Amino acid sequence: MSLARIYLRSFRLVGPETGLAIFLVLGNLALASAQFAEPVLFGRIVDRMSAGEAAHHNPGLLELAPLIAAWIGFALFSILGSVFVGLHADRLAHRRRLASMAAYFEHVLHLPMSFHGSVHSGRLLKGMLDGTAGLFWLWLSFFREKCVAFIALLVLLPLSLIVNWRLGLLLILLVAVFGALIIFVIRRTHVLQSNVERYNTNLTERASDVLGNVAVIQSFTRIESEARAFGQLIDAVLTAQLPVLSWWAVAVVAARAAATLTLLAIFLLGIWLHAQNLATIGQIVTFMAFSTMLIAKLSDVVGFINGIFMQAPKIEEFFDVLDMKPRVADLPGAHDPGRLKGRVTFDHVCFAYGRDQMAVNDVDFDVLPGQTVALVGATGSGKTTTLGLLHRVFDPQSGSIKIDGTDIRDMTLAGLRRNIGVVFQEPMLFARSIEENLKIGKPDAHPAEIGQALERAQAKAFVALQSEGLATMISERGRSLSGGERQRLAIARALLKDPPIMILDEASSALDAETERQLQLALQTATRGRTTFIIAHRLATIRNADKIFVFEHGRIVEQGTFGELVAKGGKFTKLAAAQFVHASPEPEEMKRERAAV
């Protein structure tokens, strides 16, 4: 993305405050005009005094009063106008920064899990913070200060030809030479600065990874090695940054040299023109003031361009995320289905992550409301992907998924997902109070409903033992709780939502045997009347399932009840035998299953 495109797109984000932005630009135009008028009036005063001296009539204050009053008036306008413009520019920049941050945050939440699985959360956080900080700087700098500089250079500088075209041409020529130098520096450093930003992103990702896994770092005595690796990344950032800084040092030196050279050139040419009666003393004084002012404006523009250049990769990264389109979105005409009954039909559904990676292949089944269905199979067999399709983490490439006879793509995402409760294998708790974590399932839940959900999830006792009960704050990712406690809260959160369809992805994997037994009993009650899908590796937990689907390479290769599948002696029997082979009671148990069948 070019600098010009980044610049223009950034100003489109001003959006709802376009009127204020236009008003600030007009205010800057008025300020630039006032600043331009001051040296012109001062030159006129000098010329009036010089002419009076030549005529042996020194003008008094009364004769000069109109010019002096106008000069003072423009000066006061510049001061008061700068304060007014600066105040409103500050407010606009702060409002739009926060609005852009909110838009980015909401957009990222809508992006599919496939995106979040491939992009580090540290990169997303850095993109949000650095990008909005860059946009804030851009808006504030331009509307508060730099707009005046651009107007002075692009509009008012040519008007200097009216005062004295010869001195004006010299001033324009010097500004053009310096502008060419800036363009040269920009072209030399554009790619270099993009590389710097990539190194900075790697630095953020590494820090986020390490800080998020401190327990592992300490346990495996990796503190020194991680600190050393982090130091190497810092060295890489500096190595990439130094050439950029060197080029901009050249630009800064050139700016300072230009100020001195321009003043000297204007003064020398002015003296020669005055000797030829082609310039008055007042005009020389005016152009000396012009050159001082315009070189200062040039320095402002250089600093602004330098800032844009430094911020551009951060802003570009911000826009790259905003440009990501969610693969799953509400289709035109999608409707809210209300509360569903829970009949789930997969009609020859196929889904592939890539061209040669078929994750779900011709899956076809019909589950009645209130039935409990278990999905079993080896890791990577397509179980989780199949249920991900049910709550539209992604959409199938072919086939359809229907609930109560309606294609889920014809429902709004919010309406569909409100009817489905998911308990993930990883509990995914927030660094908030226990109550806030639970209310994610139902924000308006009453205390009695919360208590009932905790009781059903076998979590009420351990919550009561917490220092502040439901108000107890949980640490980041729930680390202040045990694995079993985290999982039980996740289950209670899903139960509180009270959906007609429940998905349990290894929901009991983190529980001890006794708690798991109690939880199974609780879930039998809690899931009664709901359509329930269970992904299970521990086959003993799905004995009472109405149906069991055995997955292999994205296909359902066997289906039936526990007893029916054991009796078949197929894939399920092999999976069961592999689990039970290390425990002496289990082979006998399997024999009893076969005998019962």
Beta strands, then each sheet from edge to edge (+ up, - down):
strand 1: 344-354
strand 2: 357-367
strand 3: 372-377
strand 4: 398-403
strand 5: 406-407
strand 6: 420-423
strand 7: 501-505
strand 8: 531-535
strand 9: 547-552
strand 10: 555-560
sheet 1: 2+ 1- 4+ 5-
sheet 2: 6+ 7+ 8+ 3+ 9+ 10-
end
